[in-house]
Amino acid sequence: MSDSGARATAIAAAEEHYASGAFKDTLAARVAIPTESAEPNRQPDLMRYLTDDIAPAAERMGYRCSIHDNPSPRGGWPFLVAERIEDENLPTLLTYGHGDVVVGLDDLWTEGDGPWNLKVEGNRWYGRGTADNKAQHSIIMAALERVLENRGRHGFNSKILLDMGEEIGSPGLDLFVEQQKELLAADMLIASDGPRMKIERPDIKLGNRGSINFELIVDLREGSRHSGHWGGVLSDPGVILAHAIATIVNEKGQIKVPGWTPAEIPDNIRALFKDCHVDPGNDFPDIDPEWGEPGLSRAEKMFGWTSFIVLAFITGQPDNPVNGVQPSAKATCQLRFTVDADHTKFLENLRTHLDAHGFDQVQVVEPEDNRYFPAQRTDPDNPWVRLTHDSVAATMGEAPIVVPNSAGGLPSRLFADHLGVPTIWLPHSYTGCKQHGPNEHVLDHLMRDGLKIMTGIFWDLGEVAG
């Protein structure tokens, strides 16, 4: 690994930084800026977060910062890039985070002191963005600073990308990364977002499942017809659509569309699932062990397979039903998938499947504003993955869980495709953090451990790179 004494000193400095309250003060200042990306009137606050806080903090570490307009036609939601080049011959680390948050929901908070004031109650630190993602990218920046203070250099080149529109689907991020390949060029990406799989043990995620939404529409006629006169004679679009969906999945959620699921799970990926025990926590609804693909473990279903859900189903006027045979029905559906299934043929496969079952009147439509996420997965045998794994084990005294990919959406594929980098995610939150809802919080010990973990990783990276 590296010189154990110097490494331990750097990690001790990270613990002291945390214990002194300096990290809390930094996070409090960042939480106080209401960076709600879904609110148009918050655009000045998005920019202020970068110009008044992140950029000065990075510049104090010798980074050169630039703020970029969003190339999306929708505009807004700027990006910050900070770069510290120590030697062109050294490998380059790229880190990614997002400074925007979901809406504050100010009136719904029952714990803490509202969304924009960091408040500590026991082991919980409350505030909007604490878990998602201000504490997590603050940990990365603080760890980079501790290594710099204790070594005098990082021992590698470092770039930081901060996105201010992640909570609304990162508009423009794909195009920005593609346009700024040279500026963002790196050898690996290490980022922190999302929750740990188990609260008591760190984990490493090597990518993400992909996501695609689509609509199923049955549109038979203009206007409804009196149900007393025409019920039982006119075809019912709601019934037709329900039966069409019933051919897509069975009553236990098993997918029936050919080509939607992996032909197989690779052996080195399946081996990782033996250590991935999904525990939803005490406050989570019961999980039906028979739901989904038979013969797979819960972890394999979540991280190694395709899932299909109906997000919404509507026919008629649900809030004010009328006695009429309805003219149309629509369901909004979603697929989550891994790199082991060919997403480019999903809708084509569905069209073929529906036609084969006699549902040619069911339209398959991809929404224009579809928030599509591609799937990506770094090879677990990649040397940067092994270095990260061994570093976390050395810091925490036990090996982290290696998760092939997260179940949810992360922009891993954008960096892998445009920059050719392996992606490694190290989360420092937990599933009960209530992100996106009122009472969002982080746990004291997860942040402290996260700062130690990231300091150890960056120290070890500098030893290997230098």
N, C-alpha and C positions, 0 to 999 in steps of 0.2 A: 504494500500500500504506500505509505510515506513515512517520513520520520515521525515516530509516535509522539515524541515530546512536543515538537513544534505544532503538530496537528492538534494535540490535546489543548495546547495553549490557545489556539485559534478558537476552538469550540468553547473553551472556558470564557473567552472574551465575548462570544455570542451570548452565553448564559448571563454574563454580567450586564451586557447591553439590555437584555430583556428584564433582568431583575431591577435595574436602575429606574425603570419606568420610561426610558427613552423610546422604546418601541411603542409603548402605549400612547405616548404623546404624539408620535408620528401618525399612528393609525387614527387617533381621535381627530387630528386635523384633516385627514383625508375623508373620514366618514362625514365630517361636517359640511363638505361640499356636496350639494344635492345633484349628483350627476345622473339624473333619470333620462336615459337616452330616448325613451318613448314620448317624452314631453318636449314639444318644439321650443317652448320658452326656456328650456334648460341648456340650449346650445352654448350660451356664454359660460355657464358653469362647467361644461365639458372642456372647453378651452382653458378655463381658469385652473382646472385640475392639473393640466399639463404644464402651463406656463408658470404658475405660482408655486407648484409643489413638486411634481415629478422631475421636471427639467432642472431646477436648482439642486435637488437632491442628487441627481445623476452627475451634474457638472462638478459638484464638490468631490466626486470620485474620479474626476478627470475624463468624463465622457463628453463627447461632442454631440449635442442634441439638435434635432431638426423636427419641426412640426409640419405635417403635410395635410393638405386638403383631401377630402375623400373623393376618389375618382368616380364614384357611383353617380349616375344621373340624379339620384335623390339628394345628393349633397349632404353637408353636415358631417357630424361624427368623425372628427379628425384622428389622425394617427401620430404618435410620437416614435421616433427612432433615436436611440442613444447608442453611440459606438465608442469603444475604447480599444484602440489597436496598439498592442505592445510590440509586436514583431510580425511582419507579414508572413514569416515562415511558421508561426505557431498556429495550431488549430483554433477555430473560432466557435464560440458558444453563442447561440441565439436563445434568448428567453422571451416568452410571450405572456402577456396578461391583459386584462381589460379593466379600465377605470370607470366604466359606466355601470349603472345599477338599474334594477327594475323600479317601478313606481314605489314611492315610499309607503303608501297606505297609512298615512299618519294617524288617522282616527281609530285604527284597528289594533294598535299596539296595546297590549295589556301587561307587558313586562319590559324592563329597561326604561328608557326615557325618550321614546319616540325614535324615528329612523335616523335623525341627523345629529344625535348626541351619543357618543360612546359612553356606555355605563356598565360598570362591572358589578355583577351580583353573584357572589360565590365564585364558581369556576367558569361562569359564562360572561362573555363580553358582548353586549347587545349593540346593534346599530346596523342600518342598511349598508350592505356592501362588506360587512365584516367577513362573512364566509365567502361571498361571491362578488368581487374577487380581490378586494382591497387588502385584506390581511395577507392573502396568499402572495400577491406580487410584492407586497411590502417585506415579507419574509425573504424573498429572493434578493431584493435590493439590499437589505440589511446584512444578509450573509455574504454577498459580494463585497460589501464594505468592510466586514470583519476580516476577510482574507487579505484584502488590500492593506489594511492597517497592520496586520501581523506579519505579512511577508514582504510588504513594500511593493508588491506587484501581484497580479493575478497568476501569471504564468501561462496565460492563454489570452486570446483576443475575446472581447465580449461585446455583444449587441443586445439591446433591449427594445422590443416592439410592444407598444401599448395601444390597444384598440379601444375606441370610445363608443362603439356601437354593437358590442357582442350580444347584449341582451335583446336586441331586435334583429338578430340574425347576421350580424357583422356585414352590413351592406358595404360593398366596395373592397372588402378585405382580399378576396380572390384576385381581383384586378390589381390592387395595390401591390400585393406580393409579386405578381407576375411582372408588373412594370418596374419594380424596384429590386429585381434579382441581384444586381450588383451591390446595391446598398445593404441588402439583407443576407448576402452570401455567407454561409456558415457550414460547419462540419457536423453539427448536431443541434437539436432543439431540446431544451429542458424547460418545462413549464409546470405551474401548479394551478390546478382548478378542480372543482368537484370534491366529493367526499371520499374518505377512506372506505374500503370494504368492511373493515372491522375497526372499531374505535381504539382497541388496545394494540393494534399492530400496523406499522406503516406498509404501504403498498406502492407498487410501480405499475402504471398503465402504459401500454405500448401503442396506443392509438384509440380508435373509437369505432363503434358501429355507425353505419350510415343511416340516413333517414330520407324518405320520400313520401309526400302526400299526394293523394289523387282523389277525384270525385267519381262516384257512380251515379248516373242520372237516368231516370226513366221518365220521359216526357211524352204523354200519349195524346193529349187533346187540349183545346182551349177551355178553361174554366171547369168547375165542378158540376156534377149532375145530381139531381135529387136522389138520395139513397133509397127512398121508398119506391120510386118508380124504376130506378136503374140498378140498384144493388142486386148482385147476383147475375147481372147480364153484362154490364160494362166491366172490363178488366181493371183491376185495382193496382196502380203502380207501386203502392207501398208493399203489397203482398208479393208482387213480382220481384221487387228489389230485395226483400227479405229472403226469398228463396234463392236469388242469385248469390247473395252473401253466404248463404248456407252451403253453397257448393265450393266457396273459397276456403272456409274452415269448417271443421265439424263442430259438434256441440261442446267439445272440450278444447277448442282453440287450435287443433292440429291443422296446419296448412295443407291444402289439397291441390294447389296450383303447381303443375310441373315447372321446374326451373327457378322457383322462388327460394328454395332452401339449398344449403351446400350439398354437394355430392358426398363429401366426407369432411370431417374435421382433421386437419393435419396432426400427425402423431406428436410433434413437439409442442403443439398448442393444446391438444387434449391432455398431455402430461401436466400442464400448468393448472388445469382445472381441479386436480386432486388437492391442491392447496387453497382453492378459492371457495370458501364456505360462506354463503350469503346469509347474513343475519339481518332481517329488516328492523329489528328493535322491538321493544315492548309496546310502543304506541302505534304500531303499524297493523293494518287489517290482516286477518288470516290469509295465508297463501294456499290455494288449492294445489296439492302436490300432483294431481292428475291433469292439471291444465297445461296445454302445450304439447310439444313433441314427446311421445312416449319413449321411454328408455334413456332419456337424458337427465342429468342432474340439474338442479336449479341453476347452478353456475353456467353449465353448458347452454341451457335455454337462454340465459340473460346475455352471455358474452360470446357464445359460439354459434348461435342459430338465428334464423329469421323470425321476427314476430309480426303479427298483423293485428291491428285494432281498428275499431270503428270510433272515430272521434265524435261524429255527430250523424244523426239520422233524422230527416224531417219529411213529413208529407202533410198536407193540409195546414191548418193553423193550430198548433198545439195549445196556445193560450186561450183560444176561443174556437173550439171545434164546432163545425157545422154539419148538418145531416146531408152529406153529399159524397158521391164517389169522386175522389180527388183526381186532378189531371196529371200530377207529377209527383215524383219522390226523388230525394237526393241524399246520399250518404257521403260524408267526408272520411276517408280512410288513411291509414298510415302504415308503412312498412319500415321496420328497423332491420338492418342486415349487416353481415360481415363481408370481408374481402373475398370470402370463399363462395359467394353467390354473385352472378353476373347481373348487376343492377340495370345495365343498359337494355336488357331484354324483359324487365319485369312487366311493363305495361303491355308490351307485345304478347308476352306469355299469357297475361290475364285476358286479353282480347280473344286469343285462340281458345282459352279455357271456357270463357262464357259462351262463345259461339258453339263450341262442342256440346254444351249443355242446354242449348236452345234459348239462350238469352241474348240474341242479337239486338234486341231493342234496348239493352242496357248500354249506355254510353260510358266510355272511360275517358275522363278529362283530367289533365294536369293543370292546376291553377296557375295563372300568370305570375302570381306573387308567391309561388311555392318556395318554402324555405328548405331547399334540398341540401343535405349534408352527405358528401361521399364517405365511404368507409376507408379506413387505413389501419395498417398494423405493422409495426416494426418487428423484424425477426428477433425473437428472444435470444438468439445466439450472437447477435451483433456485439462487437467488443465494447461499444459505449454502454450498452445495456448491462454487460457483465461488470464494467467498472462501477456503474451506478449502484447495482445490486450489492457488490462487495463493500462499497463505501457505506451504504446505509447499515449493512450488517455490522461493520466495524464500529459505527457510532452508537447504535442502539443495542448491540449485543445479541441480536437475533436477525435472521434473514427476513427481508420484506416479502410480502406476497407479490408475485408477479402476475398481473392480470393482462391477458393478451390484448384486450382493448376494453374501453369503457362501454357500458350499455347505452349511454346517451351520446349526444352530439358534441364533438370538439372539432376544431378546424385543422386536425392533423394532416389531412390529405393535401391541403393547400400548400403546406410547407414541404411535404414529401415530394409532391409533383413539381412544384416550381423551383425549389431549392435543392432537391435531392438529398434531404437530411433525414436521419432517423429521428423519430419523435419519442420523447420520454416524458410522462406526466407523473408528478409526485404530489398527490393531494394532501392538504393539511386541515381538512374539515371532516365532518361526519354526517351521516344520513339524517340525524335529528336536528340539523342546524336551522331548519325552517327558512332556508333561502327562498326568495321570491314571495314569501308571505310576511305577515307581521311577526314581530319578535325574532327576527333573524339574529343569529349569534354565532360566535366561535368559542371553543373551549380553551381555557388558559393553558393546559398542559400540552394540547396539540400544537399550539403556536410555539411554545417553548421548544418542544421536540422538533418541530419543523425547522426552526432557526438553527438548531444543532445539526440536523440532517443536511440541510442545504450548505451550511458552512463546511461540513465534512466533505461533501461531494465536490464543492468548488476548490477546496484545498487539494484533494486527491487529483482532480483534473489538472491542476497546475503542476503537480509533481510529475504526472505522466506526460503532459504536453511539453513541459520545459526540459 
